[in-house]
């Protein structure tokens, strides 16, 4: 009979590290369909990113300047 899985190994939970970056770069990619904003540290590693679709805009409203502000 197969085990039910109740006594399995516990999963490790990774927490996000809080990074204090004094200087960085904002990369903005604006296409006809969407706008993506990425914040990077000086070496180019992405710290955070957001897109208009991720914020909740759908369809043609994703490519508007208002959606890029959020």
Gaussian input, Z-matrix of N, CA and C with variables (Angstrom, degrees):
# hf/3-21g

backbone

0 1
 N
 C     1     B1
 C     2     B2     1     A1
 N     3     B3     2     A2     1     D1
 C     4     B4     3     A3     2     D2
 C     5     B5     4     A4     3     D3
 N     6     B6     5     A5     4     D4
 C     7     B7     6     A6     5     D5
 C     8     B8     7     A7     6     D6
 N     9     B9     8     A8     7     D7
 C    10    B10     9     A9     8     D8
 C    11    B11    10    A10     9     D9
 N    12    B12    11    A11    10    D10
 C    13    B13    12    A12    11    D11
 C    14    B14    13    A13    12    D12
 N    15    B15    14    A14    13    D13
 C    16    B16    15    A15    14    D14
 C    17    B17    16    A16    15    D15
 N    18    B18    17    A17    16    D16
 C    19    B19    18    A18    17    D17
 C    20    B20    19    A19    18    D18
 N    21    B21    20    A20    19    D19
 C    22    B22    21    A21    20    D20
 C    23    B23    22    A22    21    D21
 N    24    B24    23    A23    22    D22
 C    25    B25    24    A24    23    D23
 C    26    B26    25    A25    24    D24
 N    27    B27    26    A26    25    D25
 C    28    B28    27    A27    26    D26
 C    29    B29    28    A28    27    D27
 N    30    B30    29    A29    28    D28
 C    31    B31    30    A30    29    D29
 C    32    B32    31    A31    30    D30
 N    33    B33    32    A32    31    D31
 C    34    B34    33    A33    32    D32
 C    35    B35    34    A34    33    D33
 N    36    B36    35    A35    34    D34
 C    37    B37    36    A36    35    D35
 C    38    B38    37    A37    36    D36
 N    39    B39    38    A38    37    D37
 C    40    B40    39    A39    38    D38
 C    41    B41    40    A40    39    D39
 N    42    B42    41    A41    40    D40
 C    43    B43    42    A42    41    D41
 C    44    B44    43    A43    42    D42
 N    45    B45    44    A44    43    D43
 C    46    B46    45    A45    44    D44
 C    47    B47    46    A46    45    D45
 N    48    B48    47    A47    46    D46
 C    49    B49    48    A48    47    D47
 C    50    B50    49    A49    48    D48
 N    51    B51    50    A50    49    D49
 C    52    B52    51    A51    50    D50
 C    53    B53    52    A52    51    D51
 N    54    B54    53    A53    52    D52
 C    55    B55    54    A54    53    D53
 C    56    B56    55    A55    54    D54
 N    57    B57    56    A56    55    D55
 C    58    B58    57    A57    56    D56
 C    59    B59    58    A58    57    D57
 N    60    B60    59    A59    58    D58
 C    61    B61    60    A60    59    D59
 C    62    B62    61    A61    60    D60
 N    63    B63    62    A62    61    D61
 C    64    B64    63    A63    62    D62
 C    65    B65    64    A64    63    D63
 N    66    B66    65    A65    64    D64
 C    67    B67    66    A66    65    D65
 C    68    B68    67    A67    66    D66
 N    69    B69    68    A68    67    D67
 C    70    B70    69    A69    68    D68
 C    71    B71    70    A70    69    D69
 N    72    B72    71    A71    70    D70
 C    73    B73    72    A72    71    D71
 C    74    B74    73    A73    72    D72
 N    75    B75    74    A74    73    D73
 C    76    B76    75    A75    74    D74
 C    77    B77    76    A76    75    D75
 N    78    B78    77    A77    76    D76
 C    79    B79    78    A78    77    D77
 C    80    B80    79    A79    78    D78
 N    81    B81    80    A80    79    D79
 C    82    B82    81    A81    80    D80
 C    83    B83    82    A82    81    D81
 N    84    B84    83    A83    82    D82
 C    85    B85    84    A84    83    D83
 C    86    B86    85    A85    84    D84
 N    87    B87    86    A86    85    D85
 C    88    B88    87    A87    86    D86
 C    89    B89    88    A88    87    D87
 N    90    B90    89    A89    88    D88
 C    91    B91    90    A90    89    D89
 C    92    B92    91    A91    90    D90
 N    93    B93    92    A92    91    D91
 C    94    B94    93    A93    92    D92
 C    95    B95    94    A94    93    D93
 N    96    B96    95    A95    94    D94
 C    97    B97    96    A96    95    D95
 C    98    B98    97    A97    96    D96
 N    99    B99    98    A98    97    D97
 C   100   B100    99    A99    98    D98
 C   101   B101   100   A100    99    D99
 N   102   B102   101   A101   100   D100
 C   103   B103   102   A102   101   D101
 C   104   B104   103   A103   102   D102
 N   105   B105   104   A104   103   D103
 C   106   B106   105   A105   104   D104
 C   107   B107   106   A106   105   D105
 N   108   B108   107   A107   106   D106
 C   109   B109   108   A108   107   D107
 C   110   B110   109   A109   108   D108
 N   111   B111   110   A110   109   D109
 C   112   B112   111   A111   110   D110
 C   113   B113   112   A112   111   D111
 N   114   B114   113   A113   112   D112
 C   115   B115   114   A114   113   D113
 C   116   B116   115   A115   114   D114
 N   117   B117   116   A116   115   D115
 C   118   B118   117   A117   116   D116
 C   119   B119   118   A118   117   D117
 N   120   B120   119   A119   118   D118
 C   121   B121   120   A120   119   D119
 C   122   B122   121   A121   120   D120
 N   123   B123   122   A122   121   D121
 C   124   B124   123   A123   122   D122
 C   125   B125   124   A124   123   D123
 N   126   B126   125   A125   124   D124
 C   127   B127   126   A126   125   D125
 C   128   B128   127   A127   126   D126
 N   129   B129   128   A128   127   D127
 C   130   B130   129   A129   128   D128
 C   131   B131   130   A130   129   D129
 N   132   B132   131   A131   130   D130
 C   133   B133   132   A132   131   D131
 C   134   B134   133   A133   132   D132
 N   135   B135   134   A134   133   D133
 C   136   B136   135   A135   134   D134
 C   137   B137   136   A136   135   D135
 N   138   B138   137   A137   136   D136
 C   139   B139   138   A138   137   D137
 C   140   B140   139   A139   138   D138
 N   141   B141   140   A140   139   D139
 C   142   B142   141   A141   140   D140
 C   143   B143   142   A142   141   D141
 N   144   B144   143   A143   142   D142
 C   145   B145   144   A144   143   D143
 C   146   B146   145   A145   144   D144
 N   147   B147   146   A146   145   D145
 C   148   B148   147   A147   146   D146
 C   149   B149   148   A148   147   D147
 N   150   B150   149   A149   148   D148
 C   151   B151   150   A150   149   D149
 C   152   B152   151   A151   150   D150
 N   153   B153   152   A152   151   D151
 C   154   B154   153   A153   152   D152
 C   155   B155   154   A154   153   D153
 N   156   B156   155   A155   154   D154
 C   157   B157   156   A156   155   D155
 C   158   B158   157   A157   156   D156
 N   159   B159   158   A158   157   D157
 C   160   B160   159   A159   158   D158
 C   161   B161   160   A160   159   D159
 N   162   B162   161   A161   160   D160
 C   163   B163   162   A162   161   D161
 C   164   B164   163   A163   162   D162
 N   165   B165   164   A164   163   D163
 C   166   B166   165   A165   164   D164
 C   167   B167   166   A166   165   D165
 N   168   B168   167   A167   166   D166
 C   169   B169   168   A168   167   D167
 C   170   B170   169   A169   168   D168
 N   171   B171   170   A170   169   D169
 C   172   B172   171   A171   170   D170
 C   173   B173   172   A172   171   D171
 N   174   B174   173   A173   172   D172
 C   175   B175   174   A174   173   D173
 C   176   B176   175   A175   174   D174
 N   177   B177   176   A176   175   D175
 C   178   B178   177   A177   176   D176
 C   179   B179   178   A178   177   D177
 N   180   B180   179   A179   178   D178
 C   181   B181   180   A180   179   D179
 C   182   B182   181   A181   180   D180
 N   183   B183   182   A182   181   D181
 C   184   B184   183   A183   182   D182
 C   185   B185   184   A184   183   D183
 N   186   B186   185   A185   184   D184
 C   187   B187   186   A186   185   D185
 C   188   B188   187   A187   186   D186
 N   189   B189   188   A188   187   D187
 C   190   B190   189   A189   188   D188
 C   191   B191   190   A190   189   D189
 N   192   B192   191   A191   190   D190
 C   193   B193   192   A192   191   D191
 C   194   B194   193   A193   192   D192
 N   195   B195   194   A194   193   D193
 C   196   B196   195   A195   194   D194
 C   197   B197   196   A196   195   D195
 N   198   B198   197   A197   196   D196
 C   199   B199   198   A198   197   D197
 C   200   B200   199   A199   198   D198
 N   201   B201   200   A200   199   D199
 C   202   B202   201   A201   200   D200
 C   203   B203   202   A202   201   D201
 N   204   B204   203   A203   202   D202
 C   205   B205   204   A204   203   D203
 C   206   B206   205   A205   204   D204
 N   207   B207   206   A206   205   D205
 C   208   B208   207   A207   206   D206
 C   209   B209   208   A208   207   D207

   B1=1.4429
   B2=1.5297
   B3=1.3240
   B4=1.4646
   B5=1.5256
   B6=1.3499
   B7=1.4690
   B8=1.5307
   B9=1.3300
   B10=1.4636
   B11=1.5171
   B12=1.3195
   B13=1.4538
   B14=1.5149
   B15=1.3064
   B16=1.4670
   B17=1.5226
   B18=1.3035
   B19=1.4561
   B20=1.5126
   B21=1.3159
   B22=1.4586
   B23=1.5170
   B24=1.3163
   B25=1.4625
   B26=1.5287
   B27=1.3151
   B28=1.4598
   B29=1.5271
   B30=1.3228
   B31=1.4588
   B32=1.5173
   B33=1.3272
   B34=1.4583
   B35=1.5247
   B36=1.3119
   B37=1.4503
   B38=1.5207
   B39=1.3423
   B40=1.4679
   B41=1.5180
   B42=1.3023
   B43=1.4546
   B44=1.5168
   B45=1.3235
   B46=1.4581
   B47=1.5144
   B48=1.3187
   B49=1.4614
   B50=1.5184
   B51=1.3034
   B52=1.4539
   B53=1.5205
   B54=1.3338
   B55=1.4536
   B56=1.5199
   B57=1.3056
   B58=1.4563
   B59=1.5236
   B60=1.3203
   B61=1.4539
   B62=1.5220
   B63=1.3312
   B64=1.4636
   B65=1.5265
   B66=1.3232
   B67=1.4615
   B68=1.5191
   B69=1.3119
   B70=1.4514
   B71=1.5186
   B72=1.3165
   B73=1.4553
   B74=1.5215
   B75=1.3189
   B76=1.4616
   B77=1.5228
   B78=1.3185
   B79=1.4593
   B80=1.5204
   B81=1.3263
   B82=1.4563
   B83=1.5200
   B84=1.3312
   B85=1.4616
   B86=1.5213
   B87=1.3075
   B88=1.4573
   B89=1.5208
   B90=1.3199
   B91=1.4545
   B92=1.5259
   B93=1.3131
   B94=1.4561
   B95=1.5281
   B96=1.3245
   B97=1.4576
   B98=1.5164
   B99=1.3210
   B100=1.4593
   B101=1.5298
   B102=1.3279
   B103=1.4605
   B104=1.5181
   B105=1.3361
   B106=1.4580
   B107=1.5233
   B108=1.3398
   B109=1.4628
   B110=1.5208
   B111=1.3327
   B112=1.4639
   B113=1.5198
   B114=1.3268
   B115=1.4579
   B116=1.5207
   B117=1.3446
   B118=1.4614
   B119=1.5203
   B120=1.3314
   B121=1.4629
   B122=1.5320
   B123=1.3234
   B124=1.4749
   B125=1.5262
   B126=1.3307
   B127=1.4629
   B128=1.5167
   B129=1.3320
   B130=1.4579
   B131=1.5089
   B132=1.3296
   B133=1.4632
   B134=1.5296
   B135=1.3284
   B136=1.4613
   B137=1.5187
   B138=1.3336
   B139=1.4623
   B140=1.5214
   B141=1.3259
   B142=1.4558
   B143=1.5178
   B144=1.3290
   B145=1.4486
   B146=1.5177
   B147=1.3086
   B148=1.4590
   B149=1.5184
   B150=1.3140
   B151=1.4541
   B152=1.5196
   B153=1.3129
   B154=1.4562
   B155=1.5253
   B156=1.3126
   B157=1.4576
   B158=1.5137
   B159=1.3210
   B160=1.4598
   B161=1.5276
   B162=1.3306
   B163=1.4592
   B164=1.5254
   B165=1.3230
   B166=1.4552
   B167=1.5129
   B168=1.3268
   B169=1.4526
   B170=1.5208
   B171=1.3154
   B172=1.4582
   B173=1.5204
   B174=1.3037
   B175=1.4562
   B176=1.5175
   B177=1.3285
   B178=1.4603
   B179=1.5221
   B180=1.3258
   B181=1.4695
   B182=1.5246
   B183=1.3404
   B184=1.4675
   B185=1.5213
   B186=1.3127
   B187=1.4628
   B188=1.5253
   B189=1.3339
   B190=1.4616
   B191=1.5263
   B192=1.3282
   B193=1.4692
   B194=1.5301
   B195=1.3332
   B196=1.4620
   B197=1.5260
   B198=1.3181
   B199=1.4621
   B200=1.5198
   B201=1.3187
   B202=1.4636
   B203=1.5209
   B204=1.3240
   B205=1.4606
   B206=1.5145
   B207=1.3148
   B208=1.4579
   B209=1.4935
   A1=109.16
   A2=118.22
   A3=122.94
   A4=110.69
   A5=116.24
   A6=118.56
   A7=110.82
   A8=115.62
   A9=120.76
   A10=112.72
   A11=119.30
   A12=121.61
   A13=113.75
   A14=117.83
   A15=120.50
   A16=111.68
   A17=118.36
   A18=121.31
   A19=113.08
   A20=118.21
   A21=121.89
   A22=112.09
   A23=115.11
   A24=120.87
   A25=109.91
   A26=116.33
   A27=121.23
   A28=109.97
   A29=116.46
   A30=120.89
   A31=109.43
   A32=115.25
   A33=120.30
   A34=108.79
   A35=116.39
   A36=121.76
   A37=108.48
   A38=115.91
   A39=120.14
   A40=108.36
   A41=115.64
   A42=120.50
   A43=109.18
   A44=115.43
   A45=119.53
   A46=109.52
   A47=114.86
   A48=119.69
   A49=108.78
   A50=116.35
   A51=120.88
   A52=107.71
   A53=116.10
   A54=120.75
   A55=109.52
   A56=115.79
   A57=121.55
   A58=108.05
   A59=115.95
   A60=121.75
   A61=107.94
   A62=116.30
   A63=120.22
   A64=111.77
   A65=117.32
   A66=121.75
   A67=108.53
   A68=115.95
   A69=120.28
   A70=110.63
   A71=115.16
   A72=121.94
   A73=108.49
   A74=116.24
   A75=122.21
   A76=107.63
   A77=116.25
   A78=121.99
   A79=107.17
   A80=116.79
   A81=122.14
   A82=108.27
   A83=115.66
   A84=121.16
   A85=107.28
   A86=115.53
   A87=121.03
   A88=108.71
   A89=116.19
   A90=121.56
   A91=108.53
   A92=116.26
   A93=120.01
   A94=111.33
   A95=117.84
   A96=120.74
   A97=114.82
   A98=119.46
   A99=120.37
   A100=109.70
   A101=115.58
   A102=122.39
   A103=107.90
   A104=117.71
   A105=122.74
   A106=108.20
   A107=116.33
   A108=122.31
   A109=107.72
   A110=117.77
   A111=123.07
   A112=108.99
   A113=116.81
   A114=122.72
   A115=107.26
   A116=116.98
   A117=121.13
   A118=110.04
   A119=114.96
   A120=119.48
   A121=107.82
   A122=118.63
   A123=119.97
   A124=114.61
   A125=118.72
   A126=120.16
   A127=112.67
   A128=117.64
   A129=121.04
   A130=114.49
   A131=118.54
   A132=121.09
   A133=109.26
   A134=116.81
   A135=121.61
   A136=109.92
   A137=115.96
   A138=122.02
   A139=109.73
   A140=116.10
   A141=121.31
   A142=108.78
   A143=116.00
   A144=119.89
   A145=108.75
   A146=116.25
   A147=122.51
   A148=108.70
   A149=115.34
   A150=120.44
   A151=108.47
   A152=115.63
   A153=119.87
   A154=110.77
   A155=117.76
   A156=120.49
   A157=112.42
   A158=117.25
   A159=121.93
   A160=110.59
   A161=117.62
   A162=122.14
   A163=110.73
   A164=118.09
   A165=120.28
   A166=115.09
   A167=117.62
   A168=119.94
   A169=109.30
   A170=115.91
   A171=121.26
   A172=109.86
   A173=116.03
   A174=121.43
   A175=113.67
   A176=115.47
   A177=120.45
   A178=112.71
   A179=119.58
   A180=121.14
   A181=112.20
   A182=118.03
   A183=120.83
   A184=112.27
   A185=117.67
   A186=120.44
   A187=113.04
   A188=118.27
   A189=120.33
   A190=111.08
   A191=117.84
   A192=120.46
   A193=112.66
   A194=117.49
   A195=120.36
   A196=110.95
   A197=117.40
   A198=121.10
   A199=110.74
   A200=118.32
   A201=121.41
   A202=111.47
   A203=118.43
   A204=121.65
   A205=111.75
   A206=117.96
   A207=121.05
   A208=109.85
   D1=138.33
   D2=-176.08
   D3=-78.96
   D4=145.78
   D5=177.52
   D6=-67.64
   D7=151.95
   D8=-176.37
   D9=-82.46
   D10=-14.82
   D11=176.81
   D12=92.18
   D13=8.44
   D14=-178.71
   D15=-71.44
   D16=-35.81
   D17=-175.05
   D18=-100.79
   D19=30.43
   D20=-177.95
   D21=-72.70
   D22=173.46
   D23=179.75
   D24=-70.38
   D25=141.98
   D26=-179.89
   D27=-76.15
   D28=142.75
   D29=178.37
   D30=-84.90
   D31=143.31
   D32=176.74
   D33=-83.03
   D34=136.12
   D35=178.98
   D36=-99.97
   D37=119.90
   D38=178.58
   D39=-91.26
   D40=130.88
   D41=176.41
   D42=-100.72
   D43=149.39
   D44=178.31
   D45=-71.86
   D46=136.72
   D47=176.42
   D48=-80.01
   D49=139.80
   D50=175.59
   D51=-89.15
   D52=119.70
   D53=-176.54
   D54=-108.50
   D55=133.14
   D56=173.96
   D57=-103.48
   D58=108.09
   D59=-178.32
   D60=-115.48
   D61=121.61
   D62=-177.79
   D63=-74.35
   D64=-38.13
   D65=-178.36
   D66=-130.49
   D67=148.84
   D68=178.84
   D69=-159.51
   D70=-177.09
   D71=-179.39
   D72=-126.76
   D73=142.90
   D74=173.61
   D75=-107.94
   D76=119.55
   D77=177.95
   D78=-105.79
   D79=125.41
   D80=-177.93
   D81=-118.83
   D82=122.20
   D83=176.61
   D84=-114.29
   D85=112.29
   D86=-178.34
   D87=-114.64
   D88=119.06
   D89=178.07
   D90=-113.75
   D91=-177.78
   D92=177.85
   D93=-69.53
   D94=-20.28
   D95=-174.69
   D96=-110.43
   D97=-20.76
   D98=-173.49
   D99=-159.15
   D100=164.87
   D101=175.48
   D102=-129.98
   D103=127.17
   D104=-178.84
   D105=-122.17
   D106=129.46
   D107=179.33
   D108=-116.87
   D109=125.80
   D110=178.36
   D111=-120.58
   D112=135.10
   D113=175.66
   D114=-106.80
   D115=125.01
   D116=-177.80
   D117=-123.14
   D118=158.72
   D119=172.69
   D120=-81.91
   D121=174.94
   D122=-177.06
   D123=-59.67
   D124=-23.27
   D125=179.05
   D126=-82.90
   D127=-12.12
   D128=178.21
   D129=104.22
   D130=0.42
   D131=178.70
   D132=-76.99
   D133=131.44
   D134=-176.96
   D135=-71.89
   D136=126.35
   D137=177.06
   D138=-93.50
   D139=-45.23
   D140=-177.99
   D141=-152.28
   D142=154.46
   D143=176.89
   D144=-149.67
   D145=159.19
   D146=177.35
   D147=-154.23
   D148=151.40
   D149=175.75
   D150=-132.19
   D151=160.92
   D152=-179.10
   D153=-64.46
   D154=-34.36
   D155=177.17
   D156=-68.03
   D157=-34.11
   D158=179.08
   D159=-68.88
   D160=-34.02
   D161=-178.86
   D162=-72.10
   D163=-26.48
   D164=177.20
   D165=131.30
   D166=-1.28
   D167=178.13
   D168=-77.66
   D169=140.64
   D170=-180.00
   D171=-124.22
   D172=153.91
   D173=174.31
   D174=65.82
   D175=-139.98
   D176=-174.55
   D177=-72.51
   D178=-14.19
   D179=179.38
   D180=-72.93
   D181=-15.97
   D182=178.48
   D183=-64.83
   D184=-28.53
   D185=-174.31
   D186=-94.61
   D187=11.98
   D188=-178.73
   D189=-85.55
   D190=156.64
   D191=176.73
   D192=-62.88
   D193=-31.65
   D194=178.90
   D195=-63.88
   D196=-39.46
   D197=178.96
   D198=-66.16
   D199=-31.84
   D200=-179.96
   D201=-71.19
   D202=-24.80
   D203=179.71
   D204=-71.97
   D205=-27.91
   D206=-176.92
   D207=-84.10

